Amino acid sequence: MKVYQVTQGTIGTVYFPRPSSKRMFDWAVKEDRTFQDHEMIFDPIALANGRLKDVSSWCRSQAKKGLAGFRRDGFLLVVKYADVNVM
């Protein structure tokens, strides 16, 4: 099982749970965050391997841009995949 780490200071976008549909751009990660496979929603590698057939077209378009999305507690954190450490 892969573990993904987003380090403190990484800039990304946070999407709040529905029904608010609020989002915060240029949000800096306040502390190191570790995510497991089931929390990864999309990334460019999964897109290239054909594993994103069950996600929305928005998720696939974000992965095409080189972004990765992680979901925890209803929040979605989207950062550049290059800023993610895979362990």
DONU-263190 format. One record per residue: residue in three letters; residue number from 1; x, y, z of N, C-alpha, C, O in turn. Coordinates in Angstrom, 1 decimal. Layout:
! DONU-263190
{atom ala; NUM; {X; Y; Z}; {X; Y; Z}; {X; Y; Z}; {X; Y; Z}},
...
//
This chain:
! DONU-263190
{atom met; 1; {0.8; -1.2; 0.0}; {0.0; 0.0; 0.0}; {0.9; 1.2; 0.0}; {1.8; 1.3; 0.8}},
{atom lys; 2; {0.6; 2.2; -0.9}; {1.3; 3.4; -1.0}; {0.8; 4.4; 0.1}; {-0.3; 4.4; 0.5}},
{atom val; 3; {1.8; 5.2; 0.5}; {1.4; 6.3; 1.4}; {1.9; 7.6; 0.7}; {3.0; 7.7; 0.2}},
{atom tyr; 4; {1.1; 8.6; 0.7}; {1.4; 9.9; 0.1}; {1.6; 11.0; 1.2}; {0.8; 11.0; 2.1}},
{atom gln; 5; {2.6; 11.8; 1.1}; {2.9; 12.8; 2.0}; {2.9; 14.2; 1.3}; {3.5; 14.4; 0.3}},
{atom val; 6; {2.1; 15.1; 1.9}; {2.1; 16.5; 1.5}; {2.7; 17.3; 2.6}; {2.2; 17.3; 3.7}},
{atom thr; 7; {3.9; 17.9; 2.3}; {4.6; 18.6; 3.4}; {4.1; 20.0; 3.7}; {3.4; 20.6; 2.9}},
{atom gln; 8; {4.5; 20.4; 4.9}; {4.1; 21.8; 5.4}; {4.6; 22.8; 4.4}; {5.7; 22.8; 3.9}},
{atom gly; 9; {3.7; 23.8; 4.1}; {4.0; 24.9; 3.2}; {3.6; 24.6; 1.7}; {3.7; 25.6; 0.9}},
{atom thr; 10; {3.2; 23.4; 1.4}; {2.7; 23.1; 0.0}; {1.5; 24.0; -0.3}; {0.6; 24.0; 0.6}},
{atom ile; 11; {1.4; 24.6; -1.4}; {0.3; 25.4; -1.8}; {-0.7; 24.6; -2.6}; {-0.3; 23.9; -3.6}},
{atom gly; 12; {-2.0; 24.7; -2.3}; {-3.0; 24.0; -3.0}; {-4.3; 24.7; -2.9}; {-4.4; 25.8; -2.4}},
{atom thr; 13; {-5.4; 23.9; -3.3}; {-6.7; 24.4; -3.1}; {-7.5; 23.4; -2.3}; {-7.4; 22.2; -2.4}},
{atom val; 14; {-8.3; 24.0; -1.4}; {-9.2; 23.1; -0.5}; {-10.6; 23.4; -0.9}; {-11.1; 24.5; -1.0}},
{atom tyr; 15; {-11.3; 22.3; -1.2}; {-12.7; 22.3; -1.5}; {-13.5; 21.8; -0.3}; {-13.2; 20.7; 0.2}},
{atom phe; 16; {-14.5; 22.6; 0.1}; {-15.3; 22.2; 1.3}; {-16.4; 21.3; 1.0}; {-16.8; 21.2; -0.2}},
{atom pro; 17; {-16.9; 20.5; 1.9}; {-18.0; 19.6; 1.7}; {-19.2; 20.3; 1.2}; {-19.5; 21.5; 1.5}},
{atom arg; 18; {-20.0; 19.6; 0.4}; {-21.3; 20.1; 0.0}; {-22.2; 20.2; 1.3}; {-22.0; 19.4; 2.2}},
{atom pro; 19; {-23.1; 21.1; 1.3}; {-23.7; 21.9; 0.3}; {-23.0; 23.2; 0.1}; {-23.4; 24.0; -0.8}},
{atom ser; 20; {-21.9; 23.5; 0.8}; {-21.3; 24.9; 0.8}; {-20.7; 25.2; -0.5}; {-20.7; 26.3; -1.0}},
{atom ser; 21; {-20.0; 24.2; -1.2}; {-19.3; 24.4; -2.4}; {-18.3; 25.5; -2.3}; {-17.9; 26.1; -3.4}},
{atom lys; 22; {-17.8; 25.8; -1.1}; {-16.8; 26.8; -0.9}; {-15.4; 26.3; -1.2}; {-15.2; 25.1; -1.1}},
{atom arg; 23; {-14.5; 27.1; -1.6}; {-13.1; 26.7; -1.8}; {-12.1; 27.8; -1.5}; {-12.5; 28.9; -1.5}},
{atom met; 24; {-11.0; 27.3; -1.1}; {-9.9; 28.3; -0.7}; {-8.7; 28.0; -1.6}; {-8.1; 27.0; -1.6}},
{atom phe; 25; {-8.4; 29.1; -2.4}; {-7.3; 29.0; -3.4}; {-6.0; 29.4; -2.6}; {-6.0; 30.1; -1.6}},
{atom asp; 26; {-4.9; 29.0; -3.1}; {-3.5; 29.3; -2.6}; {-3.5; 29.1; -1.1}; {-2.9; 29.9; -0.3}},
{atom trp; 27; {-4.0; 27.9; -0.7}; {-4.0; 27.6; 0.7}; {-2.7; 26.8; 1.0}; {-2.3; 25.9; 0.3}},
{atom ala; 28; {-2.0; 27.2; 2.1}; {-0.7; 26.6; 2.4}; {-1.0; 25.5; 3.5}; {-1.7; 25.7; 4.5}},
{atom val; 29; {-0.5; 24.3; 3.3}; {-0.7; 23.2; 4.2}; {0.1; 23.6; 5.5}; {1.2; 24.0; 5.5}},
{atom lys; 30; {-0.6; 23.5; 6.6}; {-0.1; 24.0; 7.9}; {0.8; 23.0; 8.6}; {1.7; 23.5; 9.3}},
{atom glu; 31; {0.7; 21.7; 8.3}; {1.6; 20.7; 8.9}; {1.7; 19.6; 7.9}; {0.8; 19.4; 7.0}},
{atom asp; 32; {2.7; 18.7; 8.0}; {2.8; 17.6; 7.1}; {1.6; 16.7; 7.2}; {1.1; 16.4; 8.3}},
{atom arg; 33; {1.1; 16.3; 6.1}; {-0.1; 15.5; 6.0}; {0.2; 14.2; 5.3}; {0.9; 14.2; 4.3}},
{atom thr; 34; {-0.2; 13.1; 5.8}; {0.0; 11.8; 5.2}; {-1.4; 11.2; 4.8}; {-2.3; 11.2; 5.6}},
{atom phe; 35; {-1.4; 10.7; 3.6}; {-2.7; 10.1; 3.0}; {-2.4; 8.7; 2.6}; {-1.3; 8.4; 2.1}},
{atom gln; 36; {-3.4; 7.9; 2.7}; {-3.3; 6.5; 2.2}; {-4.0; 6.3; 0.9}; {-4.6; 7.3; 0.4}},
{atom asp; 37; {-3.8; 5.2; 0.3}; {-4.4; 4.9; -1.1}; {-5.8; 5.3; -1.2}; {-6.2; 5.9; -2.2}},
{atom his; 38; {-6.6; 4.9; -0.2}; {-8.1; 5.1; -0.3}; {-8.5; 6.6; -0.2}; {-9.6; 6.9; -0.6}},
{atom glu; 39; {-7.6; 7.4; 0.2}; {-7.8; 8.9; 0.3}; {-7.4; 9.6; -1.0}; {-7.8; 10.8; -1.2}},
{atom met; 40; {-6.7; 9.0; -1.8}; {-6.3; 9.5; -3.1}; {-7.4; 9.4; -4.1}; {-7.9; 8.3; -4.4}},
{atom ile; 41; {-7.9; 10.5; -4.6}; {-9.0; 10.5; -5.5}; {-8.5; 10.5; -7.0}; {-9.0; 9.7; -7.8}},
{atom phe; 42; {-7.6; 11.3; -7.3}; {-7.0; 11.3; -8.7}; {-5.6; 11.8; -8.6}; {-5.1; 12.5; -7.7}},
{atom asp; 43; {-4.8; 11.4; -9.6}; {-3.5; 11.8; -9.8}; {-3.1; 11.5; -11.3}; {-3.7; 10.6; -11.9}},
{atom pro; 44; {-2.0; 12.1; -11.8}; {-1.7; 11.8; -13.2}; {-1.2; 10.4; -13.5}; {-1.5; 9.9; -14.6}},
{atom ile; 45; {-0.6; 9.7; -12.5}; {-0.2; 8.4; -12.7}; {-1.4; 7.4; -12.9}; {-1.4; 6.6; -13.8}},
{atom ala; 46; {-2.4; 7.6; -12.0}; {-3.6; 6.8; -12.1}; {-4.3; 7.0; -13.4}; {-4.9; 6.1; -14.0}},
{atom leu; 47; {-4.3; 8.3; -13.9}; {-4.9; 8.6; -15.2}; {-4.2; 7.9; -16.3}; {-4.8; 7.3; -17.2}},
{atom ala; 48; {-2.9; 7.9; -16.3}; {-2.1; 7.3; -17.3}; {-2.3; 5.8; -17.3}; {-2.2; 5.1; -18.4}},
{atom asn; 49; {-2.5; 5.2; -16.2}; {-2.7; 3.7; -16.0}; {-4.2; 3.3; -16.2}; {-4.5; 2.1; -16.1}},
{atom gly; 50; {-5.1; 4.3; -16.6}; {-6.5; 4.0; -16.8}; {-7.3; 3.6; -15.6}; {-8.3; 2.9; -15.8}},
{atom arg; 51; {-6.9; 4.1; -14.5}; {-7.7; 3.7; -13.2}; {-8.7; 4.8; -12.8}; {-9.2; 4.7; -11.8}},
{atom leu; 52; {-8.9; 5.8; -13.7}; {-9.8; 6.9; -13.3}; {-11.1; 6.9; -14.1}; {-11.7; 7.9; -14.3}},
{atom lys; 53; {-11.5; 5.7; -14.5}; {-12.8; 5.6; -15.3}; {-14.0; 5.8; -14.4}; {-15.0; 6.2; -14.9}},
{atom asp; 54; {-13.9; 5.6; -13.1}; {-15.0; 5.7; -12.2}; {-15.2; 7.1; -11.5}; {-16.1; 7.3; -10.7}},
{atom val; 55; {-14.3; 8.0; -11.9}; {-14.4; 9.4; -11.3}; {-15.0; 10.3; -12.2}; {-15.1; 10.0; -13.4}},
{atom ser; 56; {-15.3; 11.5; -11.8}; {-15.9; 12.5; -12.6}; {-14.9; 13.1; -13.7}; {-13.7; 12.9; -13.6}},
{atom ser; 57; {-15.5; 13.7; -14.7}; {-14.7; 14.3; -15.7}; {-13.8; 15.4; -15.2}; {-12.7; 15.7; -15.7}},
{atom trp; 58; {-14.4; 16.1; -14.1}; {-13.6; 17.2; -13.5}; {-12.3; 16.6; -12.9}; {-11.2; 17.2; -13.0}},
{atom cys; 59; {-12.4; 15.5; -12.2}; {-11.2; 14.8; -11.6}; {-10.2; 14.4; -12.7}; {-9.0; 14.6; -12.5}},
{atom arg; 60; {-10.7; 13.9; -13.8}; {-9.8; 13.5; -14.9}; {-9.1; 14.7; -15.4}; {-7.9; 14.7; -15.8}},
{atom ser; 61; {-9.8; 15.8; -15.6}; {-9.2; 17.1; -16.1}; {-8.2; 17.6; -15.2}; {-7.2; 18.2; -15.7}},
{atom gln; 62; {-8.4; 17.5; -13.9}; {-7.4; 18.0; -12.9}; {-6.1; 17.1; -13.0}; {-5.0; 17.6; -12.9}},
{atom ala; 63; {-6.3; 15.8; -13.1}; {-5.2; 14.9; -13.3}; {-4.4; 15.2; -14.5}; {-3.2; 15.1; -14.5}},
{atom lys; 64; {-5.1; 15.6; -15.6}; {-4.4; 15.9; -16.9}; {-3.6; 17.2; -16.7}; {-2.6; 17.3; -17.4}},
{atom lys; 65; {-3.9; 18.0; -15.8}; {-3.2; 19.2; -15.5}; {-2.0; 19.0; -14.6}; {-1.2; 19.9; -14.3}},
{atom gly; 66; {-1.8; 17.7; -14.1}; {-0.7; 17.4; -13.2}; {-1.0; 17.6; -11.8}; {-0.1; 17.7; -10.9}},
{atom leu; 67; {-2.3; 17.5; -11.4}; {-2.7; 17.7; -10.0}; {-3.1; 16.4; -9.4}; {-3.5; 15.5; -10.1}},
{atom ala; 68; {-3.1; 16.4; -8.1}; {-3.5; 15.2; -7.3}; {-4.5; 15.7; -6.3}; {-4.4; 16.8; -5.8}},
{atom gly; 69; {-5.5; 14.9; -6.0}; {-6.6; 15.2; -5.1}; {-6.7; 14.2; -4.0}; {-6.7; 13.0; -4.3}},
{atom phe; 70; {-6.8; 14.6; -2.8}; {-6.9; 13.8; -1.6}; {-8.2; 14.2; -0.8}; {-8.4; 15.4; -0.6}},
{atom arg; 71; {-9.0; 13.2; -0.4}; {-10.2; 13.5; 0.3}; {-10.1; 12.9; 1.7}; {-9.7; 11.7; 1.9}},
{atom arg; 72; {-10.4; 13.8; 2.7}; {-10.5; 13.3; 4.1}; {-11.5; 14.2; 4.8}; {-11.6; 15.4; 4.6}},
{atom asp; 73; {-12.4; 13.5; 5.5}; {-13.5; 14.2; 6.3}; {-14.3; 15.1; 5.4}; {-14.8; 16.2; 5.9}},
{atom gly; 74; {-14.5; 14.7; 4.2}; {-15.4; 15.5; 3.3}; {-14.6; 16.6; 2.5}; {-15.2; 17.1; 1.6}},
{atom phe; 75; {-13.4; 17.0; 3.0}; {-12.7; 18.0; 2.4}; {-11.8; 17.4; 1.3}; {-11.4; 16.3; 1.4}},
{atom leu; 76; {-11.6; 18.2; 0.2}; {-10.8; 17.7; -0.9}; {-9.6; 18.7; -1.0}; {-9.8; 19.9; -1.2}},
{atom leu; 77; {-8.4; 18.2; -0.9}; {-7.1; 18.9; -1.0}; {-6.6; 18.6; -2.4}; {-6.3; 17.5; -2.7}},
{atom val; 78; {-6.4; 19.7; -3.2}; {-5.8; 19.5; -4.6}; {-4.5; 20.2; -4.6}; {-4.4; 21.4; -4.4}},
{atom val; 79; {-3.4; 19.5; -4.9}; {-2.1; 20.0; -5.0}; {-1.4; 19.5; -6.3}; {-1.9; 18.6; -6.9}},
{atom lys; 80; {-0.3; 20.1; -6.6}; {0.5; 19.6; -7.8}; {1.1; 18.3; -7.4}; {1.6; 18.1; -6.3}},
{atom tyr; 81; {1.0; 17.3; -8.3}; {1.5; 16.0; -8.0}; {3.0; 16.0; -7.8}; {3.5; 15.2; -7.0}},
{atom ala; 82; {3.7; 16.9; -8.4}; {5.2; 17.1; -8.2}; {5.5; 17.4; -6.8}; {6.6; 17.1; -6.3}},
{atom asp; 83; {4.6; 18.0; -6.0}; {4.8; 18.3; -4.6}; {4.4; 17.2; -3.6}; {4.6; 17.4; -2.4}},
{atom val; 84; {4.0; 16.1; -4.1}; {3.6; 14.9; -3.3}; {4.7; 13.9; -3.2}; {5.3; 13.6; -4.2}},
{atom asn; 85; {5.1; 13.5; -2.0}; {6.1; 12.5; -1.8}; {5.4; 11.2; -1.7}; {4.5; 11.0; -0.8}},
{atom val; 86; {5.8; 10.2; -2.5}; {5.2; 8.9; -2.5}; {6.1; 8.0; -1.7}; {7.3; 7.9; -2.0}},
{atom met; 87; {5.6; 7.3; -0.7}; {6.5; 6.4; 0.2}; {6.1; 5.0; 0.0}; {6.7; 4.1; 0.6}},
//
